């Protein structure tokens, strides 16, 4: 069974990868490993070594500590995490340069969710 810290770090990796618009293959190529290995990292099935975590932080342009953010709050807060679809939508909206358009989209989504 995967250790909760490995699962948390894997979720953070996947979340950031999706936000950056990268595939598992993109990340794997940067690490010179297979995409299957990245998949195992994201699922928490395989632990990420400190050196590999450092490489990932460089590829994804975040400090290594990013992968541990929120680890203390992870006590059953699974429902609050963004699912894959919400992460993809957030990634797409963040790429829109027009502030007015982004605001209109946010308002539209707020109306739909009400």
Secondary structure, 3 states (H helix, E strand, C coil): CCCHHHHHHHHHHHHHHHHCCCCHHHHHHHHCCCHHHHHHHHHCCCCCCHHHHHHHHHHHCCCHHHHHCCCCCCCCHHHHCCCHHHHHHHHHHHCCCCHHHHHHHHHHHHHHHC
